[in-house]
Amino acid sequence: MQYDTSIIVSAYTGILCCEIDELIAFFRYICGYPIDKNNEKAVANAVKLSGPWLEKKFRWLKTIDRKDCNKDNWESWIANISQQFGSRHNVMPIPAEWWEKLATRMNREIADELRKLRIASKAKPSLN
């Protein structure tokens, strides 16, 4: 599924450069479980867990410096990134086998909590 660079960068950096509903839909798609946009911990966990997957697929994300973005320049910051790397990208959901890799790389407690959410919701990646 194609996503705007602003959504991918938001998911990777945790810096909101798109509409929150777009970011939540993106996380629902790649992570395969529901996220409450009002639950800051759930959103932060999704950022942590999706980061390695996004970085593997989009190596250019490693070149982004979060320190270059602030509340006054975020629009030009994301516009420059979009111009440099393209405005839309094809993104695939995180595959099931990746969850185990994430669990060993990231905080085991967070990964276990998110796996339980996936199982509890019996969610499959949404195409919305």
Backbone hydrogen bonds, N-H to C=O, Kabsch-Sander energy under -0.5 kcal/mol:
donor,donor_aa,acceptor,acceptor_aa,energy
3,Y,89,H,-2.6
5,T,87,S,-2.4
7,I,4,D,-0.9
8,I,4,D,-1.7
9,V,5,T,-2.9
10,S,6,S,-1.8
11,A,7,I,-2.5
12,Y,8,I,-2.1
13,T,9,V,-3.0
14,G,10,S,-2.3
16,L,14,G,-0.6
17,C,15,I,-0.8
22,E,19,E,-0.5
23,L,19,E,-1.9
24,I,20,I,-2.6
25,A,21,D,-2.1
26,F,22,E,-2.1
27,F,23,L,-2.6
28,R,24,I,-2.5
29,Y,25,A,-2.1
30,I,26,F,-2.9
31,C,27,F,-2.7
32,G,27,F,-0.6
32,G,28,R,-1.3
37,K,35,I,-0.7
39,N,36,D,-2.2
40,E,38,N,-1.0
43,V,39,N,-2.0
44,A,40,E,-2.7
45,N,41,K,-2.6
46,A,42,A,-2.0
47,V,43,V,-2.1
48,K,44,A,-2.2
49,L,45,N,-2.7
50,S,46,A,-2.3
51,G,47,V,-1.6
54,L,50,S,-2.7
55,E,51,G,-2.8
56,K,52,P,-1.9
57,K,53,W,-1.8
58,F,54,L,-2.9
61,L,58,F,-2.3
62,K,59,R,-1.6
63,T,60,W,-1.5
64,I,61,L,-1.4
66,R,64,I,-0.7
68,D,65,D,-1.8
69,C,66,R,-1.8
73,N,70,N,-0.6
74,W,70,N,-1.3
77,W,73,N,-2.7
78,I,74,W,-2.6
79,A,75,E,-1.9
80,N,76,S,-2.4
81,I,77,W,-1.8
82,S,78,I,-2.6
83,Q,79,A,-2.3
84,Q,80,N,-2.2
85,F,81,I,-2.7
86,G,82,S,-1.9
89,H,3,Y,-2.5
91,V,1,M,-3.3
91,V,89,H,-0.5
94,I,30,I,-2.9
98,W,95,P,-1.3
99,W,95,P,-0.7
99,W,96,A,-1.1
100,E,96,A,-0.6
101,K,97,E,-1.0
102,L,98,W,-2.6
103,A,99,W,-2.2
104,T,100,E,-1.4
105,R,101,K,-1.6
106,M,102,L,-3.1
111,A,107,N,-2.1
112,D,108,R,-2.6
113,E,109,E,-2.2
114,L,110,I,-2.3
115,R,111,A,-2.4
116,K,112,D,-2.3
117,L,113,E,-1.8
118,R,114,L,-2.2
119,I,115,R,-2.6
120,A,116,K,-3.1
121,S,117,L,-2.3
122,K,118,R,-1.2
123,A,118,R,-1.1
